[in-house]
């Protein structure tokens, strides 16, 4: 396989894996989709301070419109609160709710067990290599 074929294989595989992870996540979480769960998870990993649609979009690597759609769905389910920012009235401030924190506490063990099960056949050293390779690939988008 030549370099171009390898690059095409990688892009195709990552795209297929994204779909597989989405199906995997949807099977774990009954009250939300994998995309909704991932959005909550990423927001919870952001630095302290005010979070708005633009800072979330930058952090997650998607558009403001995609974030807005998911945030609206999650606000409807009471996992997020959205209000006007006191710092900038044009900006929408996004906050995690107590319901979201309880949901993550309740599902942490299940999610962790399912993830362990998914990766059970991959040695720790191979996981370390994969983390490094994925980090390098992510850095390519930042260059």
SVG drawing of the C-alpha trace seen along z (x, -y; Angstrom):
<svg xmlns="http://www.w3.org/2000/svg" viewBox="-37 -43 41 52">
<polyline fill="none" stroke="black" stroke-width="0.4" points="0.0,0.0 1.4,-3.4 1.4,-6.5 -1.8,-8.0 -3.6,-4.7 -2.5,-4.6 -3.7,-8.2 -7.0,-7.4 -7.3,-4.2 -6.7,-6.3 -9.2,-8.9 -11.8,-6.2 -11.1,-4.3 -11.4,-7.3 -14.7,-8.2 -16.0,-4.7 -14.8,-4.6 -16.6,-7.9 -19.8,-6.2 -19.0,-3.1 -18.3,-5.2 -21.6,-7.0 -23.5,-3.7 -21.6,-2.5 -22.4,-5.6 -26.0,-5.6 -26.3,-2.0 -25.0,-3.1 -27.0,-6.2 -30.7,-5.9 -31.6,-9.6 -29.3,-11.2 -27.5,-10.5 -23.7,-10.0 -23.3,-13.4 -25.2,-15.0 -23.2,-13.0 -19.9,-14.0 -20.9,-17.7 -21.6,-17.5 -18.4,-15.6 -16.4,-18.2 -18.0,-21.2 -17.2,-19.5 -13.6,-19.3 -13.3,-23.0 -11.4,-25.4 -13.4,-27.1 -15.0,-30.4 -17.8,-31.5 -18.6,-29.2 -20.5,-30.4 -21.4,-28.9 -18.2,-30.2 -15.8,-29.0 -17.5,-25.6 -17.4,-25.4 -13.6,-26.2 -12.9,-23.7 -14.9,-20.9 -13.7,-21.7 -17.1,-22.2 -19.3,-25.1 -21.3,-27.4 -24.5,-26.2 -23.8,-22.6 -23.1,-23.6 -26.3,-25.6 -28.4,-22.7 -27.0,-20.3 -27.1,-22.9 -30.8,-23.6 -31.6,-19.9 -29.7,-19.5 -31.3,-22.6 -34.7,-21.1 -33.7,-18.0 -32.5,-20.2 -28.8,-19.1 -27.7,-22.7 -28.8,-26.2 -28.5,-28.9 -28.7,-32.6 -27.4,-35.9 -23.9,-36.7 -23.6,-39.5 -20.2,-40.4 -21.6,-40.5 -25.3,-40.7 -24.8,-39.3 -23.3,-36.1 -25.2,-33.1 -23.7,-31.7 -23.8,-27.9 -23.8,-26.2 -23.9,-22.5 -26.8,-21.7 -27.0,-19.5 -29.1,-17.0 -26.2,-16.6 -23.7,-16.0 -26.0,-13.4 -26.4,-11.7 -22.7,-11.5 -22.2,-10.1 -25.0,-7.5 -23.6,-6.4 -19.9,-6.7 -19.4,-3.0 -21.5,-1.7 -19.7,-3.9 -16.3,-3.0 -17.1,0.8 -18.4,0.7 -15.3,-1.3 -13.0,1.2 -14.8,4.0 -14.4,2.3 -10.6,1.9 -10.0,5.2 -8.1,6.9 -5.6,4.0 -2.4,4.2 -1.5,1.1 1.6,0.5 -0.5,0.5 -3.0,-2.0 0.0,-4.2 1.1,-4.1 -2.4,-4.9 -2.7,-7.9 0.6,-9.2 -0.4,-8.7 -3.8,-10.2 -2.2,-13.2 0.1,-13.7 -2.8,-13.4 -4.8,-16.1 -1.7,-18.3 -1.7,-18.1 -5.0,-20.0 -3.5,-22.8 -0.5,-23.4"/>
</svg>
